[in-house]
Structures are given as structure tokens and as C-alpha cells.
Amino acid sequence: MLERGNLGGRAVTLKIKDFSFNFGAHAIYGRDTSILRTMEKELGIHIDWVDFEPNKAKYDIGDRLTDVPANIQGLFRTAVLKGTGKIKFTFEIFKTMLRLEKGHPHLSIAKWMEENNTSDDVKEMMLTLASSNFFTKEPEKIPSDVFFRYYQRLFTTNKPVTYIGGGWQALINEFVRVIESHNGEIFTKTKVESVLASDDRLTEVYVPNAVYAAKEFVFCIPPKELEKIFVDTKIEHSAKQYSSYEPSYVYVYDIGLKDRIEVPYTYIYDKKNRIFITDISHYDKTCVPEGGQLLQAVAYISPDDLKDKEKIEDYHQRIEALYDKHFAGWREQLVVPRVSKRAAAQEIKWTMTQDPMPLYFPDYRNVFFAGDWCQGEGQLSELSFSSAYEASQLILQKNE
Ligand SMILES: Cc1cc2nc3c(=O)[nH]c(=O)nc-3n(C[C@H](O)[C@H](O)[C@H](O)COP(=O)(O)OP(=O)(O)OC[C@H]3O[C@@H](n4cnc5c(N)ncnc54)[C@H](O)[C@@H]3O)c2cc1C
């Protein structure tokens, strides 16, 4: 295994002043039916699962907080939906669970809802949910078939959101253990710079001062980098197509606090601004020094705002205002702030005009791809795990 930097990529845990920051959050959605759960069983890795508490999740709707309809109790208590809206929304959930709604690949979810005369409050509820699960400020652009496939699984799971105790680093350690115990070798700080291909297969990869030949290759490298590596090969053009696609960008502003600020919620979603704060340390006690607290705020960024410095700065101000509103006194307790102004939560955003990358191209049948820019199950890291699993299965079956 050849890795350009240190292990983990965006799924990395950084220790700063005794606080462990996970660059991308380590929330796994629908863990009981997830590929990570399959990997746990098949590879014998151990994961310390810590389930999210839906009763501690709130929507900030301006003048007050209300329950997130993440379970039946939340659905009955929430003020986001009114009486008939609740019934209609429940009905939509049942239809999705029973696969009566499948959507259509050529209809965005917004268009689908328009054609099905979905009422305004149910429409808003479904888009709010999708915004947080797909990490996007433009949930209306999600293809409707992708939407319903995603929620069919999420609505039928008993474990909608779960954290990995010890953060991504704990998972990395487990993968390393499995690779090394099977005589695999890992080389970090080893960048793949180019490749050599014969007519119909890849034969070698080049890193500084070394060449590796192999029978099969799996590239878990984002399309923008793949494009450079595959220059002058038959798949240069295909890699280029996927590298031109837009990622889902978010603004991340984490804070490590000296003393906990006790509040009755662990998750706040500001509906208007599409910003959420999670009390990560409530779930993962290992990420803070004794008595401390680690809060993570994420704002979904509109693509138009990316080039505008002032608008990006505005995300910072809005996040701080949200901290002020719900975690009063945080400024006095602040030990470490950690900001990423433009973090790619997913390398290819799933919209009507973009497609995820396939796991292989017909030109070279011994080259596979995996990552959150590839076709697979779920969204975010689930796509990385499921594409990697599928690529491995294809190789194993070929070599049986
Ligand atoms: C703010 C934020 C919040 C998130 N929250 C969640 C969440 O709650 N739940 C969730 O499931 N996911 C979440 N994610 C997404 C998750 O972090 C990513 O989906 C996941 O880390 C992608 O992993 P990957 O291995 O597919 O890609 P990457 O992490 O991008 O890994 C690619 C790897 O390739 C290496 N590489 C690149 N070029 C070369 C080269 N030439 N040679 C060798 N190596 C190379 C890189 O160094 C890197 O290690 C979040 C992401 C962000 C940014």
C-alpha cells in the first residue's frame, strides 16, 4: 500500500493540545446495515460503536429549539411539521421503507416532489433531512432515485447515526493491524507519480526512487490526482471527466474547550443557515482532556460563495453566533480553535449533472478505483468503504 502522506486522508485524527480533532466527522450512518459492519465481521476488526442519542438532537428554528423528527417521539414533538404534515410525512416514510417510492434517475428530488404534489411542509422536511445527510446546501438537486435508495436504508435501520470511539485513528489502527498481520506492507510518504501500461493492462506504478509491478491495482486516489497520474494512458480522458466535477464543500470550525458547558442537547441544526454543531466529546470521551469539551460546527457552502472571500468570512461569523447562542461562555473556555475554510466532505457531489466514477474502465481490466467519488452505497465515507469492498470482491472472484 502506497500513501502520499500519512494514513487516513480526510478521515484523520489530529491531536492538538490534548484534543483529538477528526478532520471529517466520524459519524457512520445506518451502521447496522453498513459495509463497515460487514468489514468488521469479515476482517475481524474491532470498532467501539457509540450511538447517537436522537432525543438530544434539536432544530434551531429562529426563536426556539424543537425536536428533530429522527424517531417517532421526535416526529410527534417537533414543531417543524404541523398536525396533517406529520401524518403526510409519516406516510412518505412508510412508502419509502416499503420501496413504494423509487424516484427516477432523470428527475431531481425537487422535480419529483413537484410532480407528486408533495405539500410544502413535507417537502421542506425532506429537503432539510437530505441537506444534513448529503452535506449539501442544494438538496433539491439530488437525483430522486438516489434520494429514495438512501432513505429506504436509513429509515429501516435501528442505528441511524453512530460514532467510532477513538475517532478515525482507531479505525486506521485496526486496518493497519489486519494488513500487517497478513504480510501486507505499508509505505507512507510515498507518492505515486506515474504509471506504465501495456496495450490492455497496467503493469507498473512509479514512486520517487522505486517502481512497483503488480497483477492487480486499486487506486484510492481522488480524480484530480488520478488525472495527473494517468496522463498519456488510455484512461486519461475518463479521469479528466471526473476531476472536473464539483465536490460538496463545507466550512468547519471546531473548538476545544477547557471545561464542559452543560446543555440538554448534543446536536443543533440551524435550519435557516444550514449549520450544525455537534458535541463530539459527549459521544467520544477519548477526544478531550479531563473535563474538556470538543464541539464541531459545519456549514454547508453554496458553490457560488466559494470564490467570494467576504461570503466565506460570513460563514465564520454565523458559526460563532450559533456557538454564542447555544454554548454561552465558550469564548472564555476556548483552548484550541480549528478551522477548515474549504473542506471537501465528498469529492463528487451527487447532483443531476454529475455522476460518481465507476470502479473500473474497460481499457484496463486490472485497474480498480475506490473512494467517496466512486459508485457505491450511501454517501460520504460509506461510499469509500463500499467501493473498496466491491473492488476487492471483483479482484478476489477473478483470482479464485
Ligand atoms: C468536514 C467533513 C465532515 C465529514 N463528516 C463525515 C461524517 O460524519 N461521516 C462520514 O462518513 N464521512 C464524513 N466525511 C467524509 C469523509 O471524511 C470522506 O468521505 C472520507 O474520508 C473519504 O475517504 P477516501 O479514502 O475515499 O478519500 P481521501 O480521504 O481523500 O483519501 C485519499 C488518499 O489518497 C492519498 N493520495 C492522493 N494522491 C496520492 C498519490 N499520488 N499517491 C499516493 N497517495 C495519494 C491522499 O494522501 C489520501 O490519503 C466528512 C468530511 C469532511 C471534510
The ligand as an SDF file (V2000), in Angstrom:
LIG
                    3D

 53 58  0  0  0  0  0  0  0  0999 V2000
  -15.8160   18.3160    7.4250 C   0  0  0  0  0  0  0  0  0  0  0  0
  -16.0830   16.9220    6.9980 C   0  0  0  0  0  0  0  0  0  0  0  0
  -17.0440   16.1750    7.6790 C   0  0  0  0  0  0  0  0  0  0  0  0
  -17.2690   14.8680    7.3210 C   0  0  0  0  0  0  0  0  0  0  0  0
  -18.1530   14.1320    8.0510 N   0  0  0  0  0  0  0  0  0  0  0  0
  -18.3280   12.8400    7.7560 C   0  0  0  0  0  0  0  0  0  0  0  0
  -19.1960   12.0430    8.5420 C   0  0  0  0  0  0  0  0  0  0  0  0
  -19.7690   12.4750    9.5150 O   0  0  0  0  0  0  0  0  0  0  0  0
  -19.3430   10.7400    8.1950 N   0  0  0  0  0  0  0  0  0  0  0  0
  -18.6880   10.1960    7.1260 C   0  0  0  0  0  0  0  0  0  0  0  0
  -18.8800    9.0140    6.8570 O   0  0  0  0  0  0  0  0  0  0  0  0
  -17.8750   10.9320    6.3660 N   0  0  0  0  0  0  0  0  0  0  0  0
  -17.6740   12.2390    6.6640 C   0  0  0  0  0  0  0  0  0  0  0  0
  -16.8430   12.9900    5.8940 N   0  0  0  0  0  0  0  0  0  0  0  0
  -16.3100   12.4140    4.6650 C   0  0  0  0  0  0  0  0  0  0  0  0
  -15.1190   11.5130    4.8660 C   0  0  0  0  0  0  0  0  0  0  0  0
  -14.1200   12.1930    5.5760 O   0  0  0  0  0  0  0  0  0  0  0  0
  -14.6380   11.1270    3.4690 C   0  0  0  0  0  0  0  0  0  0  0  0
  -15.7120   10.5810    2.7420 O   0  0  0  0  0  0  0  0  0  0  0  0
  -13.5530   10.0640    3.5170 C   0  0  0  0  0  0  0  0  0  0  0  0
  -12.5250   10.4400    4.3820 O   0  0  0  0  0  0  0  0  0  0  0  0
  -13.0070    9.8490    2.1160 C   0  0  0  0  0  0  0  0  0  0  0  0
  -12.0030    8.8810    2.1920 O   0  0  0  0  0  0  0  0  0  0  0  0
  -11.2540    8.3940    0.9050 P   0  0  0  0  0  0  0  0  0  0  0  0
  -10.2170    7.4280    1.3740 O   0  0  0  0  0  0  0  0  0  0  0  0
  -12.2450    7.9350   -0.0870 O   0  0  0  0  0  0  0  0  0  0  0  0
  -10.5730    9.6780    0.2810 O   0  0  0  0  0  0  0  0  0  0  0  0
   -9.4190   10.6040    0.9050 P   0  0  0  0  0  0  0  0  0  0  0  0
   -9.6340   10.7210    2.3630 O   0  0  0  0  0  0  0  0  0  0  0  0
   -9.4080   11.8420    0.0950 O   0  0  0  0  0  0  0  0  0  0  0  0
   -8.1000    9.7680    0.6870 O   0  0  0  0  0  0  0  0  0  0  0  0
   -7.3400    9.8240   -0.4850 C   0  0  0  0  0  0  0  0  0  0  0  0
   -5.9230    9.4160   -0.1050 C   0  0  0  0  0  0  0  0  0  0  0  0
   -5.1420    9.3490   -1.2910 O   0  0  0  0  0  0  0  0  0  0  0  0
   -3.8560    9.8410   -0.9780 C   0  0  0  0  0  0  0  0  0  0  0  0
   -3.2060   10.2370   -2.2380 N   0  0  0  0  0  0  0  0  0  0  0  0
   -3.5790   11.2410   -3.0720 C   0  0  0  0  0  0  0  0  0  0  0  0
   -2.7520   11.2820   -4.1240 N   0  0  0  0  0  0  0  0  0  0  0  0
   -1.8510   10.2770   -3.9690 C   0  0  0  0  0  0  0  0  0  0  0  0
   -0.7590    9.8200   -4.7410 C   0  0  0  0  0  0  0  0  0  0  0  0
   -0.4090   10.4000   -5.8800 N   0  0  0  0  0  0  0  0  0  0  0  0
   -0.0440    8.7480   -4.2860 N   0  0  0  0  0  0  0  0  0  0  0  0
   -0.3880    8.1370   -3.1130 C   0  0  0  0  0  0  0  0  0  0  0  0
   -1.4090    8.5480   -2.3460 N   0  0  0  0  0  0  0  0  0  0  0  0
   -2.1410    9.6060   -2.7650 C   0  0  0  0  0  0  0  0  0  0  0  0
   -4.1440   11.0210   -0.0540 C   0  0  0  0  0  0  0  0  0  0  0  0
   -2.9950   11.4070    0.6690 O   0  0  0  0  0  0  0  0  0  0  0  0
   -5.2360   10.4170    0.8280 C   0  0  0  0  0  0  0  0  0  0  0  0
   -4.7260    9.7220    1.9320 O   0  0  0  0  0  0  0  0  0  0  0  0
  -16.5690   14.3030    6.2360 C   0  0  0  0  0  0  0  0  0  0  0  0
  -15.6010   15.0500    5.5420 C   0  0  0  0  0  0  0  0  0  0  0  0
  -15.3590   16.3440    5.9290 C   0  0  0  0  0  0  0  0  0  0  0  0
  -14.2830   17.1020    5.2110 C   0  0  0  0  0  0  0  0  0  0  0  0
  1  2  1  0
  2  3  1  0
  2 52  2  0
  3  4  2  0
  4  5  1  0
  4 50  1  0
  5  6  2  0
  6  7  1  0
  6 13  1  0
  7  8  2  0
  7  9  1  0
  9 10  1  0
 10 11  2  0
 10 12  1  0
 12 13  2  0
 13 14  1  0
 14 15  1  0
 14 50  1  0
 15 16  1  0
 16 17  1  0
 16 18  1  0
 18 19  1  0
 18 20  1  0
 20 21  1  0
 20 22  1  0
 22 23  1  0
 23 24  1  0
 24 25  2  0
 24 26  1  0
 24 27  1  0
 27 28  1  0
 28 29  2  0
 28 30  1  0
 28 31  1  0
 31 32  1  0
 32 33  1  0
 33 34  1  0
 33 48  1  0
 34 35  1  0
 35 36  1  0
 35 46  1  0
 36 37  1  0
 36 45  1  0
 37 38  2  0
 38 39  1  0
 39 40  1  0
 39 45  2  0
 40 41  1  0
 40 42  2  0
 42 43  1  0
 43 44  2  0
 44 45  1  0
 46 47  1  0
 46 48  1  0
 48 49  1  0
 50 51  2  0
 51 52  1  0
 52 53  1  0
M  END
$$$$
